[in-house]
Amino acid sequence: MKSRSGLLVICLGLAACQSSNPYVASSKPLPPAPPEAANTFDRSAYPAAPRDYGRYRSWAWLNGSLPAGSAWADSAQVAEAVSNALDQRGLRPLHDNRPADLFVSANLHLETRLRQVQDDYGYYGGGYGGYNRYGSGYGMYNTVPIVRTYSEQVVVVRVDMFDAQTGQPVWSSSAETSNKGSQSARADAIREAVEKAMSAYPPS
């Protein structure tokens, strides 16, 4: 009797599973596009095209101003270093009224860096009663690392480029050099820093 009751319950359960689903999927058609959509191009819906750096051939200083000088280096030194680095990359300066492809700005300033140096100092350790090749006595030699932190001033050179037509920034970079040396050594340091900053132009 119990087995028949169980079989009846199973049959009723299967019949309930085969009943119609009360949830019915439905979809509605998309609303028609507005008439102006046919003549409107939404640039934000598409990824930006990669920038063509090959079309940049000429440059001029931003706002017609040379880089600002400082007590460490004068304006002409920075301008000459930047101009030479741009020339090596096929960018020619414009000195007339023709529109340039790029506007360039550069600045030089001092910043402080924290440096760390690790020194290893040796010391004898151990106790009496040991034996080494020198005889009895202390029997161990070890080193203790000592980390020293000091501050150093460096000169940071920054170069920025802007599209002359749109005014948008297209590239920037910076590099640093030591704040030491004679006046002639500083000119070499500026050239090295500018060349280091410009080494990644044009981007690959």
Solvent accessible surface area in square Angstrom, and as a share of the most:
residue,aa,sasa,rsa
1,M,183,0.82
2,K,184,0.78
3,S,89,0.58
4,R,183,0.67
5,S,54,0.35
6,G,33,0.32
7,L,111,0.55
8,L,109,0.54
9,V,101,0.58
10,I,106,0.54
11,C,67,0.40
12,L,112,0.56
13,G,35,0.33
14,L,105,0.52
15,A,61,0.47
16,A,68,0.53
17,C,110,0.66
18,Q,152,0.68
19,S,74,0.48
20,S,103,0.67
21,N,101,0.52
22,P,112,0.70
23,Y,181,0.69
24,V,127,0.73
25,A,104,0.80
26,S,108,0.69
27,S,108,0.70
28,K,184,0.78
29,P,125,0.79
30,L,164,0.81
31,P,110,0.69
32,P,126,0.79
33,A,79,0.61
34,P,73,0.46
35,P,121,0.76
36,E,109,0.49
37,A,47,0.37
38,A,95,0.73
39,N,141,0.73
40,T,92,0.53
41,F,128,0.53
42,D,79,0.41
43,R,190,0.69
44,S,100,0.65
45,A,72,0.56
46,Y,135,0.51
47,P,127,0.80
48,A,100,0.78
49,A,87,0.68
50,P,128,0.80
51,R,92,0.34
52,D,84,0.44
53,Y,44,0.17
54,G,44,0.43
55,R,119,0.43
56,Y,7,0.03
57,R,157,0.57
58,S,14,0.09
59,W,4,0.02
60,A,26,0.20
61,W,39,0.14
62,L,53,0.26
63,N,131,0.67
64,G,70,0.67
65,S,68,0.44
66,L,102,0.51
67,P,6,0.04
68,A,76,0.59
69,G,40,0.38
70,S,53,0.34
71,A,113,0.88
72,W,14,0.05
73,A,3,0.02
74,D,74,0.38
75,S,30,0.19
76,A,66,0.51
77,Q,38,0.17
78,V,1,0.00
79,A,11,0.09
80,E,100,0.45
81,A,5,0.04
82,V,0,0.00
83,S,32,0.21
84,N,66,0.34
85,A,3,0.03
86,L,0,0.00
87,D,66,0.34
88,Q,125,0.56
89,R,55,0.20
90,G,32,0.31
91,L,3,0.02
92,R,124,0.45
93,P,43,0.27
94,L,30,0.15
95,H,169,0.76
96,D,80,0.41
97,N,158,0.81
98,R,152,0.55
99,P,122,0.76
100,A,11,0.08
101,D,45,0.23
102,L,1,0.00
103,F,67,0.28
104,V,0,0.00
105,S,32,0.20
106,A,9,0.07
107,N,59,0.30
108,L,16,0.08
109,H,72,0.32
110,L,79,0.40
111,E,60,0.27
112,T,82,0.48
113,R,71,0.26
114,L,137,0.68
115,R,78,0.29
116,Q,132,0.59
117,V,56,0.32
118,Q,112,0.50
119,D,36,0.19
120,D,90,0.47
121,Y,118,0.45
122,G,39,0.37
123,Y,103,0.39
124,Y,161,0.61
125,G,15,0.15
126,G,53,0.51
127,G,42,0.41
128,Y,184,0.70
129,G,74,0.71
130,G,28,0.27
131,Y,178,0.68
132,N,49,0.25
133,R,210,0.77
134,Y,175,0.66
135,G,20,0.19
136,S,92,0.60
137,G,18,0.18
138,Y,112,0.43
139,G,44,0.42
140,M,112,0.50
141,Y,134,0.51
142,N,70,0.36
143,T,68,0.39
144,V,71,0.41
145,P,80,0.50
146,I,77,0.39
147,V,83,0.48
148,R,118,0.43
149,T,78,0.45
150,Y,98,0.37
151,S,73,0.47
152,E,40,0.18
153,Q,90,0.40
154,V,3,0.02
155,V,0,0.00
156,V,11,0.06
157,V,0,0.00
158,R,94,0.34
159,V,0,0.00
160,D,22,0.11
161,M,0,0.00
162,F,47,0.19
163,D,3,0.02
164,A,25,0.20
165,Q,160,0.71
166,T,91,0.53
167,G,47,0.45
168,Q,100,0.45
169,P,98,0.61
170,V,16,0.09
171,W,28,0.10
172,S,54,0.35
173,S,30,0.19
174,S,56,0.36
175,A,12,0.09
176,E,55,0.24
177,T,22,0.13
178,S,51,0.33
179,N,37,0.19
180,K,143,0.60
181,G,48,0.46
182,S,68,0.44
183,Q,101,0.45
184,S,82,0.53
185,A,42,0.33
186,R,59,0.22
187,A,20,0.15
188,D,67,0.35
189,A,16,0.12
190,I,1,0.01
191,R,108,0.40
192,E,117,0.53
193,A,2,0.01
194,V,0,0.00
195,E,67,0.30
196,K,124,0.52
197,A,2,0.01
198,M,0,0.00
199,S,79,0.51
200,A,66,0.51
201,Y,14,0.05
202,P,76,0.48
203,P,55,0.35
204,S,161,1.04
